[in-house]
Amino acid sequence: MKSRNVLRELLDAGKPTIGTHVFGIWPGMVEVIGQTGSMDYIEFSGTYAPHDLLTLENFGRAVDLFDDMSSLMKLDQEPRTYLAVRALGSGIQNLLFADVRSVEDAKHAIASGQPDTPEGQGLVGAGMRRDVGYVHKSMQEYVDDVEKSVVALMIEKKGAVDNLEEILELPGLDMVQFGAGDYSMSIGMPGNYDHPDVVNAEMHTIKTAIKMGVRPRVEILRWEKAAPYIEMGVKDFCIGVDVLMVADFCKDQGGALAKALGQ
């Protein structure tokens, strides 16, 4: 497994980052994306998609084919530490934790992506997994690689927004992303993304993160939607979702063809 973490390198250099989401864990799709040379990383949205430990390893192997691309996994709220350790162990280098509700949740998530050393103060211990070549990498190399892992949190619950500044002050936090879907649910307005309370919470999250030196990431479906966020100072985007692209294609193209056939 490669030690280079492209996402970490770009963040440390203050450069922009571009990723894309996949729900499918097929390694072939990783290769299709990697061969375009246009993505800095692939997010496997594991909180929505089925997976097992063997498929995670094969996903990691496919990403390793591309020197200029790394990976990230979006993790379920429980069991955070288990999922984080197994993602890292599979060679998926970076972590996005969903459903953070409190400062304590945030602390636990960050610790789940940090090494269990006096400096790291984390929960990731030694293991004989793919990220150490099973038996070949030295313990120090292993610790160094875990320390490079980018830890990101979803700010998508009212409790997280209410305690945003305290969360942003936590050591080891690299990125945050506002989640309108969960936030709208948590304030009793599911799906009302244009409601002023939801819009204001997103703007507050982004502006506060920038002010406090934590990178805000934004999800968009088309590149044109990035413009207002770029004006705010956002540098990090994850664009497109495989399942939505397929659904839109089938609806648009299949619908148009059906109309042409008189259906």
Secondary structure as UniProt FT lines:
FT   HELIX           6..12
FT   TURN            13..14
FT   STRAND          17..22
FT   HELIX           27..36
FT   STRAND          41..44
FT   TURN            46..48
FT   HELIX           53..63
FT   TURN            64..65
FT   TURN            67..68
FT   STRAND          70..75
FT   TURN            78..79
FT   HELIX           80..89
FT   TURN            90..91
FT   STRAND          94..97
FT   HELIX           103..111
FT   TURN            112..113
FT   TURN            118..120
FT   HELIX           130..132
FT   TURN            133..136
FT   HELIX           139..148
FT   STRAND          151..155
FT   HELIX           158..162
FT   HELIX           164..168
FT   TURN            171..172
FT   STRAND          175..178
FT   HELIX           180..186
FT   TURN            187..188
FT   TURN            190..191
FT   TURN            193..194
FT   HELIX           196..212
FT   STRAND          215..220
FT   HELIX           223..226
FT   HELIX           227..232
FT   STRAND          236..241
FT   HELIX           242..249
FT   HELIX           250..254
FT   HELIX           255..260
FT   TURN            261..262
//
